[in-house]
Amino acid sequence: MPKPFKPSVKLTDNDVTNEDVYKSRRSLLKSMGFVGASTLLAKSAGAAGWFWEDEEEKAAFKGKALEFSQPPEFQITETRTPEDKVTSYNNFYEFGTSKDAPAKNATEFQTNPWTLKVDGMVKNPIELDHDALTKRFPLEERIYRLRCVEAWSMVVPWIGFELGALLKQVEPLMSAKYVAFETLYDPEQMPGQRSRFTGGGIDYPYVEGLRLDEAMHPLTLMSVGLYGKTLPPQNGAPIRLVVPWKYGFKSIKSIVRIRLTDKKPPTTWNRLAANEYGFYANVNPNVSHPRWSQASERRITTGGLLARNRIDTQMFNGYSEVAPLYKDMDLSRYY
């Protein structure tokens, strides 16, 4: 009988907030003409995490309670990021490039009906409707650390199921090597898709990809909820990817298609700036972003809003059990 899977990550709590690397990343978009200077000046303080909006200004979201187990190996005791911060500080450019834009602009986002198609190089292609997303597989709560490429981090109690369980049902062909993901394309609902200015100049729909062995790893999660409820729209409802050892932009949101392929799929940020955002995007404190260091991060938890404490970033975000996936790879080259 196989031994139960035990994650290696051991988190330590530091009450800190975000850093102004946000502005540096947006400068790339500004240089391309997609983020106006007035937007940066007006929102940079809030977007960099220096203050949070009043509770009254946040869009209320009443998620549906979910039934799930709590495997003890994933019930990490360190301080979680408060729910109001997880749901109000987001990168989801389909709803705007400032951190508060998704919560404001996604309030009317309709996720039911929904269809998730899984096809490509598989024996049994399937389609999952909205109800199947939360009922087809047993759900688990997993407390994962989320590390953004902008050098901030959170601790989030995701609810979902292993992507590997879904892929096993469709039975990938022996020739399948990669898994490609695609976000919903619906400009009527997603203002960032209507305007390249609003949406940061991205060529939509947003796309991502993993190697098949990465997708099959037990840590790779398809999330349908957080904090005991279904996902809010701004967090990627109704279903998103969570790959905790990679930078957050790999964890694609509001997925409508998963496709198995024998070729490395294109990924959105890599297409936009290949010298800054690689295909693998593994958290690596030893490989700096061209415009900032990745050696440390600011943790968003319960600390003071102006806290300036930092914590060291861990290789693979602390999930050392994934290291064998990259044996003999030069991770400074395959970043």
N, C-alpha and C positions, 0 to 999 in steps of 0.2 A: 504493500500500500504506500503510495507516495506521501512524503512528509508535507504537512500543511505549509502553504506559502507564507513567509514572514517578511514584511518589508524591513529594510535596514535603516530607513531614515529615522533619526532622533532629533526632533525639533527643540530649539530653545527659544523661549519667549523674550522678545525685546520690544518695548513699546516705542515704536518709531513710525514715522509717516513717510510720504513720498519725497522724491528728489526732482530737481528741475531738469533732469535728463529728458523729460517729456518735451521740453522746448527744443532740445537739440534734434530729437527724432523728427519733430514737426518741421524743423528747418529744411529737412530734405524735401518735404512736400511743398513748403513755401518756395523753395528754389525752383520747383517745377511749375509754380504758379497756381497751386491748388489750395493753399491755405493763406488767407489774406492777413496782412500785417495787423489790421484792426482786430481781427478775431484773436490773434495771438496776444495782443496787448490787453484786450478786454478779458480774456479767459485764462491767461497763462498762470496767474496766481492760483486760481481754483483748480485748473487742470493739473498743475504740478503738485497738488495735494496740500497746499498751504492752508486751506480752509474748506469746510464742508457746508453745503447749503442747509438752510433751516429745514427742519423736518416737515413743516407745512408746505414747502415748495416741492417736496419729492412726490412723484407720482405713486399713488397707493396701488399695491398689487396684492390681490388675495389669491394665493396659489391653492391648489387642491392638495390636501394631505395625502401622503403616499404611505403604503405599507412596505416596510423594508427590514432586513436584518441588520445587525451591527456586529460584524465579525471583529472579535477583540483585537486581532492583529492590526486593524486599521483604525481603532478608536484611540488615537493619539491624544494624550492629556494636555498638551500645551495649548495655550490660549488661542482660541479661534478668532479670526477677524469678525467683528460684529456684522450681523446680517445687513444692517442699513448701509454699511460701507461697501460690502460685497455687491450690493444691488444698486449703488449710486455712483460707483467709480469704475468705469468700464471702457474698454477699447472695443468698439463695434461700429466701424466706420460706415456701415450701411445706414446708420442712424445719425451720423455726424462724427467729426473728429475730436471734439472736446470730450473730456471725461464724463461730464454730466449730460451730454446730448442723448446718449442711448436711453437713459431713464426718462427723459423728457419726451423724446420723439417716438418711442416705441409703445406708448400707452394703448394705442388702438391696434397694435399688431395682432393679426388673427392667425392662430396656430391650429385651429380645428375647423375644417378638415385638414389633414396633413398626410403626405405619402412619402415614405422613405424607400427608395429603390436600391436594391443591392444586386448588382449584375456584373457583366464583364466575363472574365475567364473563370467561370464557376460552373458546377454541374447543376445546381438548383437555384437559379435566380428567384428572388422573392421581393414582394412589396409589403411594407408594414404600414398600416393605417395609424391614426392617432391613438386609438385605444391600445393597439398592440405594442406601442412604444413603452408603455408602463405595465403591461400585463403578460407579454410573451415570455419574459425572462424574470426570474426572481431578482428583486432589487436589493442592493446593499448600500449602506452608508459607509463611505470611505473619506476619512479626513486627510486630505492631501495638501501639500504645500504648493502654492502657485507662484512661479517666478516669472515676472515680465522681463522682456528684453530691455525695457527702460530702467531696470535696476530697482524695481520695487517688488514686494512680495506680499502674499496673503496666506492665511491658513483657512481652508474652505471645507466644510462637510458636504461633499457631493453625494448624490444618490444616483445609482445607475447599475449597469451590468457590464461585464467584461466584453470588449469588442470581440475577443476571441470566441466567445460563445456564439455570437451572431455569425462569424465567419465559418465556424465549424458546420453550421446548418446549411450554408450555401455550398460548402465543399469546393474550395479553390482548386483549380486544375494544377497539375505539377508545373506547368509553364508559368504560372502566376508568380510574380516577384514583388509587386508593389500594390498598395491600396491607395486609390485616389478618392478624395472627398470633395463635395460641392455644396455650397450654401444656396439657399433659395434665391432665385432672381425674381424680384417683384418690385419694380420701381414705384408702383402705386402705393405700396406700403412702406418702402424703404427709401427715404428721401436722398440718402447718399448715393443710391444707384441712379437717381434721376439727374444728378448734377455732379460732374467730375470735380467741381470746386468744393461742394459740400462733402463729397465722399472721398476726398484726399487724392484724387487722380488715379484711383485703382481701376483696373480693368475687370469689371464684375461679370459673372459671379465670382465670389471669393472661392479659391480652390486651395487644397492642401494635399499632402501625400506622406505616406510612411512606407518603409520597407515592410514586407509581409511579416518578417520575424518580429519587428517592432510592434506591429498591429496585434500580433498574437500573444505578446507578452502579458502576463497576468495583471500588471499594473495599468495597462491601457484600458480606459473606461469610456463607455458611452453614458453620458450623464443626462438624466431626465429631471433632476431636481437638486435642490440644496436646502439646507435647514429644514428638512422634513416635508417640504412642499415641492410642487412642480416648479420648474425653472421660470423665473420672470423673463419677459421678452428681451430685456436688455442683457441678460446673461446667456442668451442663445437658445431660448425655447423654440420648439419643444424638445429638441435633442441636440446635443453637442458632444464633441470629443474632448477628453481630458487626458493629456499625456504628461504626467507630473515631472518627468526628468528633462523635459524640453521647455524652451521659452514659450510663453503663453500664446504667441501668435500661431503656433502649430495646432492649438486646440480649437479647431474650426467650429463655428456656431451655426445653429438653425440648418442642419444638414438635410438635404433632399435626395442625395445620391452617394452611394459608395460603390466604387467600381474596381474590380481586380484587373490588373494589367501586367504585362511582361516588360513594360518600359517605365522608366522613372517619370512620374507625372510632374507637370509644371505646378509651381506653388506661387501664390500671389505676391508675397513680399520679395521672394527671390527674383521674380520677373521685374518687379519695380526697382530693386536695387541689389543686384546679385553680389556686389562686393561687400554688402553690409549684412545680408540675411541669407544664410546658406540653406540648403535642403534639410540638413539634419537638425540644426538649431538645438543641439544639446546644451544644457546649462554647463558652462565651463568658465570658472574664474580665471583660468590661465590664458584665455583668448579674449582680448578686448574687442569691443565694437570699435570701428574706425573713429568714432567720435566720443567714446567714453569707456571707462573701465567696467569690467564685469566682476571685479574681485570682491565687491561688497554690494549690499542692497539695503533698502529701507523697508522694514516690516510694518505693514499696516495692521495694527491690532487695537488695543484699547488705550494706548498712550495719549499724551497731550498732542493736540493738533499741530503744534510747532516743534515737537520733539525732533532732535537732530541726531539721535543715536543711529548706529549702523551695526549690521551683523555681517560676518564673513559669508560669502557665497560658497556653497559646497559643490564639488564636482557632481554632475548629474543631479543637482539639487538635493544631494544626500541619498539618492536611491542607487547605492552602489551595486545592487543586484543586477542592474542592466549593463554593467561594464563589459561582460562577455560578448554582448552584441557587437561591440566595436573593437574586439581584439585585433591587434596588429594594424589598426587604422591610425593614420596621422590626423588627430582631431583638430590640429591647427589648420590643416588643409581642408578637411571635411567638416566644416563648422556648420 
